[in-house]
Amino acid sequence: MENLTISLVDLLGSEYVDAVCRAAASLGLGDEKSLRALGREKVECWPASYAEKVRNLLQKSGEHVCEPFADDNTGAPTDAFGSHTNLNAAPLSGMGPYRLQEDGRLAIIGKSEHYQASLGQNFPGYRLLAIAQQIGITNVTHNNTRGFITRKLERELIRTANGLAKDDSDGLAAVLASRERHVLNRVINLETGSLACEAALKMMLARFYKLQPQFPAPQYHGRTPVFFVMGDLRGGTEANYHGTTVITQLFRGMWHELYAGMEAAGLLKVVPVPINDADAFEKLVAQYDSGKTKVAGFFHELVLMNYGGIRLTDEYIRRTDAICDAHDIPVMVDEIQTGLWSPQLFLFRDYGSRPDFVTVGKGFPGGQYPASKVLTTSELDNLNQFGALVTNGQEELASLAYLVTMAFAEANASHTAEMGRRWELALKALAERHPNQIVKAEGHGLMGTLFFRTADAAAAFGHEMGSRFAVDVSAQTYKADCPPAALTKLPLITDAAMIDRIAAQMELLLGAELKA
């Protein structure tokens, strides 16, 4: 893995950093010369000494390495959250791909701390965030006063989403000025992935309904918007997940009485589409994209991490993209889960897809801040400021966390690809050796899944990986006809030794089950 060494000046430029230092000095926050020196201080993102400590911890994973933190503070959770809380696994500290828990045990974050710690715990590169605070960079801004770092991040997101080289300023200028369809060149800064997905949804709805009474009638006014989502294996809507706002919860079958009333009134309709069945998709478009109804948008993830980790096929994406393009159906690729876990940062680029909306979050800021974005095109830039307003969506330090994470991920794209292949092969080998327990391996790269033959077996496997080896593995056994699955999402900093160790531990459990 490359040890990227960078300073704030390297990331943000000397002109901006020096301006910050002058401003901070004028306020009495420090000596300008000293502040400038801090702005130029090089930070090693993956120093050799740190990497060695991480490697040495592997043999201690699963063990109790410090005294437990004994305490009776249970907080003040709701009943639902309280009943699902595991205080023993709460973090005391962490390093790289490890969480040191309140029970004193060293655990491997096999799900990247619920899918967000792309660079693990206490990533050294994030020291740049502390340096930024030291030189006087303020975190708090507003939509109307988006800071320099956030503005720079917006351009970096557009650059990488369009596959442009770092020094291709002419290419970036052309993309930003483009009015062509499917060219991502707009960014809205939001707090959570739920809000990012909802912003895309609102832009789709704005083609059917007026955001405010004084607005002119939109393009498809008077027709019922029909939203396509990934369907579950029994034909329902439980396979998709695009956040926790009310309407996106309607998309996955929640608030069914509210949805029934909206559908009956012709306000909107949600249609599940079969997974990886482009012929069925085409038939549903023919059914709903005519007359009083119009397909308003197609929402999908590329890896259904909330439905067994099923991966959409290249052929399916190619065909559905073409169908949607021919029928003026906007496509939203939800990359809250998959974003940054591709060597190209955006998984949709691996498919050659050209979506109209892309949502990102979680892994991009490395779990340091709740900071999500929706990228879209000039054609669908149809909301006024208040249509997607979020006061705290553009904090400067959150944007800096994005830039640090993206710089390190770009520098280590080959490592991400290599480790992703290794994990895919390891899970495939486990499935081939234990066909009586495992149906197949699924997922993509470091987002790996094993489909078990029974829900009980998947649940027991996930529990035993946690209790016996302290490796986070999530068992999905609760959604409609979803293959019982054990999910992992290893951090990008995972190395070959860790992959081999986890695979060996999985082999032990599966082998013991075979002998039972």
VENDAGI-V905735 format. One record per residue. RES is the residue in three letters. SS is DSSP state (alpha for helix, beta for strand, coil for the rest). Layout:
BEGIN
res=RES ss=SS
res=RES ss=SS
END
This chain:
BEGIN
res=MET ss=coil
res=GLU ss=coil
res=ASN ss=coil
res=LEU ss=coil
res=THR ss=beta
res=ILE ss=beta
res=SER ss=coil
res=LEU ss=alpha
res=VAL ss=alpha
res=ASP ss=alpha
res=LEU ss=alpha
res=LEU ss=alpha
res=GLY ss=coil
res=SER ss=alpha
res=GLU ss=alpha
res=TYR ss=alpha
res=VAL ss=alpha
res=ASP ss=alpha
res=ALA ss=alpha
res=VAL ss=alpha
res=CYS ss=alpha
res=ARG ss=alpha
res=ALA ss=alpha
res=ALA ss=alpha
res=ALA ss=alpha
res=SER ss=alpha
res=LEU ss=coil
res=GLY ss=coil
res=LEU ss=coil
res=GLY ss=coil
res=ASP ss=coil
res=GLU ss=alpha
res=LYS ss=alpha
res=SER ss=alpha
res=LEU ss=alpha
res=ARG ss=alpha
res=ALA ss=alpha
res=LEU ss=alpha
res=GLY ss=alpha
res=ARG ss=coil
res=GLU ss=coil
res=LYS ss=coil
res=VAL ss=beta
res=GLU ss=beta
res=CYS ss=coil
res=TRP ss=coil
res=PRO ss=coil
res=ALA ss=alpha
res=SER ss=alpha
res=TYR ss=alpha
res=ALA ss=alpha
res=GLU ss=alpha
res=LYS ss=alpha
res=VAL ss=alpha
res=ARG ss=alpha
res=ASN ss=alpha
res=LEU ss=alpha
res=LEU ss=alpha
res=GLN ss=alpha
res=LYS ss=alpha
res=SER ss=coil
res=GLY ss=coil
res=GLU ss=coil
res=HIS ss=beta
res=VAL ss=coil
res=CYS ss=coil
res=GLU ss=coil
res=PRO ss=coil
res=PHE ss=coil
res=ALA ss=coil
res=ASP ss=coil
res=ASP ss=coil
res=ASN ss=coil
res=THR ss=coil
res=GLY ss=coil
res=ALA ss=coil
res=PRO ss=coil
res=THR ss=coil
res=ASP ss=alpha
res=ALA ss=alpha
res=PHE ss=alpha
res=GLY ss=alpha
res=SER ss=alpha
res=HIS ss=coil
res=THR ss=coil
res=ASN ss=coil
res=LEU ss=alpha
res=ASN ss=alpha
res=ALA ss=alpha
res=ALA ss=coil
res=PRO ss=beta
res=LEU ss=beta
res=SER ss=beta
res=GLY ss=beta
res=MET ss=beta
res=GLY ss=beta
res=PRO ss=coil
res=TYR ss=beta
res=ARG ss=beta
res=LEU ss=beta
res=GLN ss=beta
res=GLU ss=coil
res=ASP ss=coil
res=GLY ss=coil
res=ARG ss=beta
res=LEU ss=beta
res=ALA ss=beta
res=ILE ss=beta
res=ILE ss=coil
res=GLY ss=coil
res=LYS ss=coil
res=SER ss=alpha
res=GLU ss=alpha
res=HIS ss=alpha
res=TYR ss=alpha
res=GLN ss=coil
res=ALA ss=coil
res=SER ss=coil
res=LEU ss=coil
res=GLY ss=coil
res=GLN ss=beta
res=ASN ss=coil
res=PHE ss=coil
res=PRO ss=alpha
res=GLY ss=alpha
res=TYR ss=alpha
res=ARG ss=alpha
res=LEU ss=alpha
res=LEU ss=alpha
res=ALA ss=alpha
res=ILE ss=alpha
res=ALA ss=alpha
res=GLN ss=alpha
res=GLN ss=alpha
res=ILE ss=coil
res=GLY ss=coil
res=ILE ss=coil
res=THR ss=coil
res=ASN ss=coil
res=VAL ss=coil
res=THR ss=coil
res=HIS ss=coil
res=ASN ss=alpha
res=ASN ss=alpha
res=THR ss=alpha
res=ARG ss=coil
res=GLY ss=coil
res=PHE ss=alpha
res=ILE ss=alpha
res=THR ss=alpha
res=ARG ss=alpha
res=LYS ss=alpha
res=LEU ss=alpha
res=GLU ss=alpha
res=ARG ss=alpha
res=GLU ss=alpha
res=LEU ss=alpha
res=ILE ss=alpha
res=ARG ss=alpha
res=THR ss=alpha
res=ALA ss=alpha
res=ASN ss=coil
res=GLY ss=coil
res=LEU ss=coil
res=ALA ss=coil
res=LYS ss=coil
res=ASP ss=coil
res=ASP ss=coil
res=SER ss=alpha
res=ASP ss=alpha
res=GLY ss=alpha
res=LEU ss=alpha
res=ALA ss=alpha
res=ALA ss=alpha
res=VAL ss=alpha
res=LEU ss=alpha
res=ALA ss=alpha
res=SER ss=coil
res=ARG ss=coil
res=GLU ss=coil
res=ARG ss=coil
res=HIS ss=coil
res=VAL ss=coil
res=LEU ss=beta
res=ASN ss=beta
res=ARG ss=beta
res=VAL ss=beta
res=ILE ss=beta
res=ASN ss=beta
res=LEU ss=beta
res=GLU ss=coil
res=THR ss=coil
res=GLY ss=alpha
res=SER ss=alpha
res=LEU ss=alpha
res=ALA ss=alpha
res=CYS ss=alpha
res=GLU ss=alpha
res=ALA ss=alpha
res=ALA ss=alpha
res=LEU ss=alpha
res=LYS ss=alpha
res=MET ss=alpha
res=MET ss=alpha
res=LEU ss=alpha
res=ALA ss=coil
res=ARG ss=coil
res=PHE ss=coil
res=TYR ss=coil
res=LYS ss=coil
res=LEU ss=coil
res=GLN ss=coil
res=PRO ss=coil
res=GLN ss=coil
res=PHE ss=coil
res=PRO ss=coil
res=ALA ss=coil
res=PRO ss=coil
res=GLN ss=coil
res=TYR ss=coil
res=HIS ss=coil
res=GLY ss=coil
res=ARG ss=coil
res=THR ss=beta
res=PRO ss=beta
res=VAL ss=beta
res=PHE ss=beta
res=PHE ss=beta
res=VAL ss=beta
res=MET ss=beta
res=GLY ss=coil
res=ASP ss=coil
res=LEU ss=coil
res=ARG ss=coil
res=GLY ss=coil
res=GLY ss=coil
res=THR ss=coil
res=GLU ss=coil
res=ALA ss=coil
res=ASN ss=coil
res=TYR ss=coil
res=HIS ss=coil
res=GLY ss=coil
res=THR ss=coil
res=THR ss=coil
res=VAL ss=alpha
res=ILE ss=alpha
res=THR ss=alpha
res=GLN ss=alpha
res=LEU ss=alpha
res=PHE ss=alpha
res=ARG ss=coil
res=GLY ss=coil
res=MET ss=coil
res=TRP ss=coil
res=HIS ss=alpha
res=GLU ss=alpha
res=LEU ss=alpha
res=TYR ss=alpha
res=ALA ss=alpha
res=GLY ss=alpha
res=MET ss=alpha
res=GLU ss=alpha
res=ALA ss=alpha
res=ALA ss=coil
res=GLY ss=coil
res=LEU ss=coil
res=LEU ss=beta
res=LYS ss=beta
res=VAL ss=beta
res=VAL ss=beta
res=PRO ss=beta
res=VAL ss=beta
res=PRO ss=coil
res=ILE ss=coil
res=ASN ss=coil
res=ASP ss=coil
res=ALA ss=alpha
res=ASP ss=alpha
res=ALA ss=alpha
res=PHE ss=alpha
res=GLU ss=alpha
res=LYS ss=alpha
res=LEU ss=alpha
res=VAL ss=alpha
res=ALA ss=alpha
res=GLN ss=alpha
res=TYR ss=alpha
res=ASP ss=coil
res=SER ss=coil
res=GLY ss=coil
res=LYS ss=coil
res=THR ss=beta
res=LYS ss=beta
res=VAL ss=beta
res=ALA ss=beta
res=GLY ss=beta
res=PHE ss=beta
res=PHE ss=beta
res=HIS ss=beta
res=GLU ss=coil
res=LEU ss=coil
res=VAL ss=beta
res=LEU ss=beta
res=MET ss=coil
res=ASN ss=coil
res=TYR ss=coil
res=GLY ss=coil
res=GLY ss=coil
res=ILE ss=beta
res=ARG ss=beta
res=LEU ss=coil
res=THR ss=coil
res=ASP ss=alpha
res=GLU ss=alpha
res=TYR ss=alpha
res=ILE ss=alpha
res=ARG ss=alpha
res=ARG ss=alpha
res=THR ss=alpha
res=ASP ss=alpha
res=ALA ss=alpha
res=ILE ss=alpha
res=CYS ss=alpha
res=ASP ss=alpha
res=ALA ss=alpha
res=HIS ss=coil
res=ASP ss=coil
res=ILE ss=coil
res=PRO ss=coil
res=VAL ss=beta
res=MET ss=beta
res=VAL ss=beta
res=ASP ss=beta
res=GLU ss=coil
res=ILE ss=coil
res=GLN ss=coil
res=THR ss=coil
res=GLY ss=coil
res=LEU ss=coil
res=TRP ss=coil
res=SER ss=coil
res=PRO ss=coil
res=GLN ss=coil
res=LEU ss=coil
res=PHE ss=coil
res=LEU ss=alpha
res=PHE ss=alpha
res=ARG ss=alpha
res=ASP ss=alpha
res=TYR ss=alpha
res=GLY ss=coil
res=SER ss=coil
res=ARG ss=coil
res=PRO ss=coil
res=ASP ss=coil
res=PHE ss=beta
res=VAL ss=beta
res=THR ss=beta
res=VAL ss=beta
res=GLY ss=coil
res=LYS ss=coil
res=GLY ss=coil
res=PHE ss=coil
res=PRO ss=coil
res=GLY ss=coil
res=GLY ss=coil
res=GLN ss=coil
res=TYR ss=coil
res=PRO ss=coil
res=ALA ss=coil
res=SER ss=beta
res=LYS ss=beta
res=VAL ss=beta
res=LEU ss=beta
res=THR ss=beta
res=THR ss=beta
res=SER ss=coil
res=GLU ss=coil
res=LEU ss=coil
res=ASP ss=coil
res=ASN ss=coil
res=LEU ss=coil
res=ASN ss=coil
res=GLN ss=alpha
res=PHE ss=alpha
res=GLY ss=alpha
res=ALA ss=alpha
res=LEU ss=coil
res=VAL ss=coil
res=THR ss=coil
res=ASN ss=coil
res=GLY ss=coil
res=GLN ss=coil
res=GLU ss=coil
res=GLU ss=alpha
res=LEU ss=alpha
res=ALA ss=alpha
res=SER ss=alpha
res=LEU ss=alpha
res=ALA ss=alpha
res=TYR ss=alpha
res=LEU ss=alpha
res=VAL ss=alpha
res=THR ss=alpha
res=MET ss=alpha
res=ALA ss=alpha
res=PHE ss=alpha
res=ALA ss=alpha
res=GLU ss=alpha
res=ALA ss=alpha
res=ASN ss=coil
res=ALA ss=alpha
res=SER ss=alpha
res=HIS ss=alpha
res=THR ss=alpha
res=ALA ss=alpha
res=GLU ss=alpha
res=MET ss=alpha
res=GLY ss=alpha
res=ARG ss=alpha
res=ARG ss=alpha
res=TRP ss=alpha
res=GLU ss=alpha
res=LEU ss=alpha
res=ALA ss=alpha
res=LEU ss=alpha
res=LYS ss=alpha
res=ALA ss=alpha
res=LEU ss=alpha
res=ALA ss=alpha
res=GLU ss=alpha
res=ARG ss=alpha
res=HIS ss=coil
res=PRO ss=coil
res=ASN ss=coil
res=GLN ss=coil
res=ILE ss=beta
res=VAL ss=beta
res=LYS ss=beta
res=ALA ss=beta
res=GLU ss=beta
res=GLY ss=beta
res=HIS ss=beta
res=GLY ss=coil
res=LEU ss=coil
res=MET ss=beta
res=GLY ss=beta
res=THR ss=beta
res=LEU ss=beta
res=PHE ss=beta
res=PHE ss=beta
res=ARG ss=coil
res=THR ss=coil
res=ALA ss=alpha
res=ASP ss=alpha
res=ALA ss=alpha
res=ALA ss=alpha
res=ALA ss=alpha
res=ALA ss=alpha
res=PHE ss=alpha
res=GLY ss=alpha
res=HIS ss=alpha
res=GLU ss=alpha
res=MET ss=alpha
res=GLY ss=alpha
res=SER ss=alpha
res=ARG ss=alpha
res=PHE ss=alpha
res=ALA ss=coil
res=VAL ss=beta
res=ASP ss=coil
res=VAL ss=coil
res=SER ss=beta
res=ALA ss=beta
res=GLN ss=beta
res=THR ss=coil
res=TYR ss=coil
res=LYS ss=coil
res=ALA ss=coil
res=ASP ss=coil
res=CYS ss=coil
res=PRO ss=coil
res=PRO ss=coil
res=ALA ss=beta
res=ALA ss=beta
res=LEU ss=beta
res=THR ss=coil
res=LYS ss=coil
res=LEU ss=coil
res=PRO ss=coil
res=LEU ss=coil
res=ILE ss=coil
res=THR ss=coil
res=ASP ss=coil
res=ALA ss=alpha
res=ALA ss=alpha
res=MET ss=alpha
res=ILE ss=alpha
res=ASP ss=alpha
res=ARG ss=alpha
res=ILE ss=alpha
res=ALA ss=alpha
res=ALA ss=alpha
res=GLN ss=alpha
res=MET ss=alpha
res=GLU ss=alpha
res=LEU ss=alpha
res=LEU ss=alpha
res=LEU ss=alpha
res=GLY ss=alpha
res=ALA ss=alpha
res=GLU ss=alpha
res=LEU ss=alpha
res=LYS ss=alpha
res=ALA ss=coil
END
